[in-house]
Amino acid sequence: MEEIIGRLSEIESAASAIMDEAGEKKKAMSDELERMKKEWSDNLEKQTQEKIEQLRKEMGADIENSLKLQKEKAKQYIKKMHELYNENHDSYVNSLFDELIKVAL
């Protein structure tokens, strides 16, 4: 009987040691998974920020190009208006004068 109790005690000790080792492995795996999850999350955050910054730069360049194009078009339009005025200002003055005279009469 003593021998059976001793054997059961040994089995219980071995089972307890196995359970303790399994608990430690589980904790180590959990810690490793947590570390990997944080690393993945940090990496994703970094990639997201880099992509956002890249898109901001691209959009800024697009806006800058669009603004430059609009300024150039405005300069050309103003130049064309000045040319038309310089070519036709006598005609504009005469036409305006004639209209004023008609109204006054």
C-alpha positions as CSV (number, residue, x, y, z in Angstrom):
1,M,0.0,0.0,0.0
2,E,2.9,2.3,0.9
3,E,4.4,1.5,-2.4
4,I,1.1,2.5,-4.3
5,I,0.9,5.7,-2.3
6,G,4.5,6.5,-3.1
7,R,3.9,5.7,-6.8
8,L,0.8,7.9,-6.9
9,S,2.8,10.7,-5.2
10,E,5.5,10.4,-7.9
11,I,2.9,10.5,-10.6
12,E,1.3,13.5,-9.0
13,S,4.6,15.2,-8.8
14,A,5.4,14.4,-12.4
15,A,2.0,15.6,-13.5
16,S,2.5,18.8,-11.5
17,A,5.9,19.4,-13.1
18,I,4.4,18.8,-16.5
19,M,1.6,21.3,-15.8
20,D,4.0,23.9,-14.5
21,E,6.2,23.5,-17.6
22,A,3.1,23.7,-19.8
23,G,2.1,26.9,-17.9
24,E,5.6,28.4,-18.4
25,K,5.5,27.5,-22.1
26,K,2.0,29.0,-22.5
27,K,3.2,32.2,-20.8
28,A,6.3,32.3,-23.0
29,M,4.2,31.8,-26.1
30,S,1.7,34.4,-25.0
31,D,4.5,36.9,-24.4
32,E,6.0,36.1,-27.8
33,L,2.6,36.5,-29.5
34,E,2.1,39.8,-27.7
35,R,5.6,41.0,-28.8
36,M,4.9,40.0,-32.4
37,K,1.5,41.7,-32.3
38,K,3.0,44.9,-31.0
39,E,5.8,44.7,-33.6
40,W,3.3,44.2,-36.4
41,S,1.1,47.0,-35.1
42,D,4.1,49.4,-34.9
43,N,5.2,48.4,-38.3
44,L,1.7,48.9,-39.7
45,E,1.5,52.3,-38.1
46,K,4.9,53.3,-39.5
47,Q,3.9,52.1,-43.0
48,T,0.6,54.0,-42.7
49,Q,2.3,57.2,-41.7
50,E,4.9,56.9,-44.5
51,K,2.0,56.3,-47.0
52,I,0.1,59.3,-45.7
53,E,3.2,61.5,-45.9
54,Q,3.9,60.3,-49.5
55,L,0.3,61.1,-50.5
56,R,0.6,64.6,-48.8
57,K,3.7,65.2,-50.9
58,E,2.1,64.0,-54.1
59,M,-1.0,66.1,-53.4
60,G,1.1,69.1,-52.5
61,A,3.0,68.7,-55.8
62,D,-0.3,68.3,-57.7
63,I,-1.7,71.4,-56.1
64,E,1.5,73.4,-56.7
65,N,1.5,72.4,-60.4
66,S,-2.2,73.2,-60.8
67,L,-1.7,76.6,-59.1
68,K,1.3,77.3,-61.4
69,L,-0.7,76.4,-64.4
70,Q,-3.6,78.7,-63.3
71,K,-1.2,81.6,-62.7
72,E,0.3,81.1,-66.1
73,K,-3.1,81.1,-67.7
74,A,-4.1,84.2,-65.8
75,K,-0.9,86.0,-67.0
76,Q,-1.7,85.0,-70.6
77,Y,-5.2,86.2,-70.2
78,I,-4.2,89.5,-68.7
79,K,-1.5,89.9,-71.5
80,K,-4.2,89.2,-74.1
81,M,-6.5,91.8,-72.5
82,H,-3.7,94.4,-72.5
83,E,-2.9,93.7,-76.2
84,L,-6.6,94.0,-77.1
85,Y,-6.9,97.3,-75.2
86,N,-3.7,98.7,-76.7
87,E,-4.9,97.7,-80.2
88,N,-8.5,98.9,-79.8
89,H,-8.4,101.6,-77.1
90,D,-9.0,104.4,-79.6
91,S,-12.0,102.5,-81.0
92,Y,-13.3,101.9,-77.4
93,V,-13.0,105.6,-76.6
94,N,-14.7,106.7,-79.8
95,S,-17.5,104.1,-79.3
96,L,-18.0,105.2,-75.6
97,F,-17.9,108.9,-76.7
98,D,-20.5,108.3,-79.4
99,E,-22.8,106.5,-76.9
100,L,-22.5,109.4,-74.4
101,I,-23.3,111.9,-77.1
102,K,-26.4,109.8,-78.1
103,V,-27.6,109.7,-74.5
104,A,-27.1,113.4,-74.0
105,L,-29.0,114.4,-77.1
